[in-house]
Amino acid sequence: MGRAERRLTKKVCLLGDFAVGKTSLVRRSVEGRFDERYLSTIGVKVDRKVLHLPGPDGAVTLNLMLWDLAGGPTIGPVSPSYYRGSAGAVIVCDVTRPETLEGTKHYAEGFQAVNPGAPWVLAANKVDLVEEREVGDEALAQAADSAGVACFLTSAKTGESVESLLSWLGMLLVGRPEGE
Amino acid sequence: MASGDGARVPEDGGLQELRDILLRKDPEYLTDTVQTVIAEATAGRVEESKEEMAAALAPVLGQAIRHQIAESQDDIIDALYPVIGKAIQRSVAEAMRALADRVDRGLRSTFSLKRVGQRIRARVQGIPESELVLREALPFSVQDVFLIQRTSGLLLCHLSKSADREADSDVIGAMLTAIRDFAQDTLGEQRDGGLDEIQYGNLSIVLEPGPWAYLAVVVDGIAPEGLRHQMRSALSDVNRAYAEPLESFDGELGELAGVEAHLRPLLGEESPGARERGQARAPWLAIAGASAVLLLCLATACFGAWRLTWGRPTPTPTATLTPTVTAVPTLTATATQMPSSTPTSVPTQVPTSTPTSVPSATPSPSATPTSTPFVGVMIGSVWLRAEPRDNSPVTGITVTNGRPVEIVAISGSWYLIRFPPGDASAVQGWVPGQWVGLFAAPPLAILTPGP
C-alpha cells in the first residue's frame, strides 16, 4: 500500500503596485468566494490554489492561501501585519510601466523584513501588450538576478506562465523531490 | 358610411378654440389647460392598463422617493409611521410573546420545586433568578468552530453544523484573520487585546485569542455567559496539548491530529474519543457499580428517615461525606441525614452540630448514593473535571448539552455529575453548576461546603 499523500497549507502574499494585474493574474486559476471589493475596503482578498506536486518524501497536496494585497501609491502602504506568517510571495510588476519594476524591490524588502528567508518569485505581467512594453528582458533578468529569484513573463489575459509560476513557488515551499 | 354622428365637424367657435390651444405658444396657458385633465387622463390610463403604467413609472419611483425624503423627511416619516410603527409593534410583540411562551413553558414544565432549584442556582451564581429564567429561555446554537493560527491565518481545525461551509472554511478563516488584523491595525494600536466579536443580524462571531492560535465561534442567537469561559477552557486545553506543533506550525495539519476532540464540545457534540474512553472504563466502572448497588440497598433503609428530615433546617452536611474515594462499600459512605433519634452503629452517620469528619473538596463519588437519583439536565456541553475547580485537569470526557445527568454532590458552584442517571457504573466528574439545569431543589444530602 502506498503512503498517504501529504497535505500542506501555506500562506502566500501577492504583492505589487496598483494596477499591475495581481488580481487578474490569479483569477483564472484560483478558487475564491470573496468579492474584489474587499481589496478597496480592508485591503486584502484571500483565494485558494490547490497544487499537486512531487515532494521530497512523496506526493504532496499543497493548499496555497493567496493573500492578494492592495498596495501602491494610490491605495496606500500594505499593512505589514498582512505579511505575517507567509511562507512565500509573488511580487508582480507591469512591463508597460518601468516604475513598477522599481517598486518590486520595496515590496521584497518589506516582505523579507517580516518573513526572513521566505522565498518569492517575480512576475513580469502584461507581456501580451507587445506594442506598449517598456521593460525589456535584460532589465527583468538583472532585477531577478540581483534578488536571487526566478522571473516569469506572465499574462493575465492569456494565462501565460501563471500555472508555471505557482508550481515553481509551490516546489520552493515543499522542497524538491529526491534526485532533482 | 363616410359620415355620421361620430364624425361631426365642430362648430366654427369650437374649431377656433382648438386652433388657439394648439398654436398658442404660451406655456402657462398650455399648463393650465392640460392640468385640468391630467389626473383624469392618468386615472383613465391606469384603469386601462396598470402593468403599462407601472412599467412606465417604475424607473423614476425610487428616485422620486429619495427626492421627496430629501425635500421633506418629516412628511415622509409622518406618512409612513402608522404603517411601519404597526409592523414593528407587531414584530416586537410576536418576539416577546414567543419569549414569554418559552419562559412559561420552562416554569410549567416541571413541578414548582424547580423554581426552588433555580433560586438556589441563582444564589450560587450570584445573579437574580429572573435573569436566570430569562437566560435559559433565550435560544442559541453554535454553528461553526474555527481554530486558526494567529499570525498566518491558516485554518487548523474547523467543525460545522453545516456541510456547505466545509469547502470554503480555510478561505473564511484567512479572511477572518485579515479582518482581525485590519481592526487591530486601525483601532487597536494604543489598546491591548483585539477584536472580540463581530455581529451580523442574529449571528455573531465570538473570538478568543490564544498564544499561537485563536478560536472563532459562530453563534446563532444570544451567546450564553459561559460560552467565552468554555472557549477559553477549550483553547487552553489545545494550547497545552499541542504547544509544540502550534508554535512551529508550518502547514502540516497531520501534526494536529485529534485537536477536534477538544473543540467538539463547543459545538454541543461529544467527541468519539470521549465515547471510546467512556466505554473502556466500563469494566472498572462495573465493579464500582456493583459496590454502589450494595450501598444503595443500605441507603434504602435510611430513605424513610431522610424523607422525614427533608425541609428541616440544614444539618451540617459534613457528616455525609467521606474524604477518600473508594469502591469498597462501607457504612461510612452512606450519605443520609439520619435523625439522631435513630442512631446506628456508625456514629459518623449521625448529623450533629459538631462535624465528625473532615470535609473534603473532592468528595467521594460513592459518598452519596440516595435511593432516588437526583436528576438534572445539561444545558451546555462541557468537560468533566477531576476536581471542582477551574484549573483541575479535564478527564477527557465530555457531557453534552441536553443529556440527563444525576447530580451526586454539589460543592460551591460545582456539581459532581454522573450519567446515565441511576447507573452506578456510569461516568462521573465535576462540571460548573451553571451548565446543569435542575428540576427540583437539591437534596440536602448532596450539598457540601464549597472548596
Interface residues (C-beta under 8 A of the other chain):
Chain A: R6 R7 L8 T9 K10 K11 E31 G32 R33 F34 Y38 I42 G43 V44 K45 V46 D47 R48 N63 M65 W67 S79 S81 Y82 R84 G85 S86 A87
Chain B: Q149 T151 S152 G153 L154 L155 D168 D170 V171 A174 M175 A178 I179 D181 F182 Q184 D185 D250 G251 E252 L253 G254
